[in-house]
């Protein structure tokens, strides 16, 4: 067990943004997309706001850069708060009983797609019905 401690001291601390450990060996532009609520476009906006180069690797970031990125990312709704907001929006649709809410509750496509042949992602694997031939 004592052999692990020197190795842990060599590694620099992991960059945490919005409570997520972002990958160290990727470019910061791509690493930010591992946070729920940050895509490539939002990652570029955060980097521009913080004044950090998108080509730099996470392991090469200074502590000051990480602090700037955290500050820029805090202006957006991310991770747990965003998941909670989306869940509440779906729950509201289901509670008021609108078509979208009922489709969500039944696990069917919500946006008007056909279900006779496709919609396997929402409906799951095929269930064979006895006596049905085409």
N, C-alpha and C positions, 0 to 999 in steps of 0.2 A: 504494500500500500504506500509506503514512503517513496517508492520510485516515481509515482505519478506527480508528486508535488513540484519537483523542479521543472517538469514539462509544463505544468499549468502556469508557472511564473513566467515562462518564456513567451507564451501566447499573450497578445495584447487583449484588452477587454473588448467584448463584442459590442458593436454599435446597436443600441436599442432605440427604436423609434416607435412611438405609440404602443409601447409594451411588447413589441415583436423584435426578436433577434434577427437582423437582416444578414444575408450571406456575406461573408468577408471577401471572397475571392472574385466576386462579380463587380461590374461597373456599378457605381452608385445609382445611376439612372435605372438600371434593371433591378437592383436590390430593393429599391423603394417600392417596386410593384408587388413585393411579397406582403406588404401591409394591406389589409382589407380596406378598400375604399380609395386606393391609389393605383391608377393605371399609368400608362406611359405618358399620356398628355399631362396628367396632374403631377407626375414625378418631374417632368421638365419645368412646370410652373414653380414647383417647390424649390428646385435647384436654382432657377433664375432669381427667385425672391431671396434665397439665402446667399447667392453669389458664389456658388460652388460649381466647379467644372463637372459636366456630366461624364467626362471620360475617365475620371479618377476612380481607382478601386477603393472599396470600403476600407480595406486594411491600411491604406495610405492616408486616410482622413485624419486630421488633427482633432483634438477634443473640442476646439473652438468651432470647427466646421460642423461637428456632430450636434453641438448646442444650437448653432444657427439653423440646421435642418430640422431639429425638434421644434424650434420656435415657429418656423415656416409651416410645418405640418400641423401644428396645433390650431391653425386658422380653419382647418377643414374638419368635418365630422368623419371620424375613422373608427375602425375596429368595433369594439363592443357597443358604442353609442350608435353607430350606423346600423349594425345588426339589429339592435333594439328598435330603432326607428322603422326599419323595413318590416320587422315582425309586427309592430303595432299597426302599420298601414294595412298589412294583410288581414290582421285580426279585425280591424274596423270594417273592411270590405265583407268579411264573413259575417260579422255581427249584424250589419244592415241588410244582409240577404240579397245583395245585388248579384247579377249574373256572374261577374268576375269572382266574387267571393264564393259563390256556390261551386264554380268550376275548380277553384283552388281547393275547396273542401273535398270534392270528389276525386281530385287528382287527375283532372282532364286538362287538355290545352285551354288556355285562357283567352287567347287572342284570335279566335275564329278559325283556327286550322281544322282541317277535316280529320275525322277519327275513324272513318270506315276502314281505311287501309293503313294509314300511317299512325303517328302519335305513339310510337313504341317507347320513347323516352319517358313520357308522362304515364302511360298506362302499364308499363312493365312488360314482362315476357308474355308471349301468346298463351292463352288458356284454351285448350281444345274443347269445343262444344260438341256433344254427341248429336249425330243426326244432321249436322249442318254440312251440306255439300254445295259446291258451286259448279 
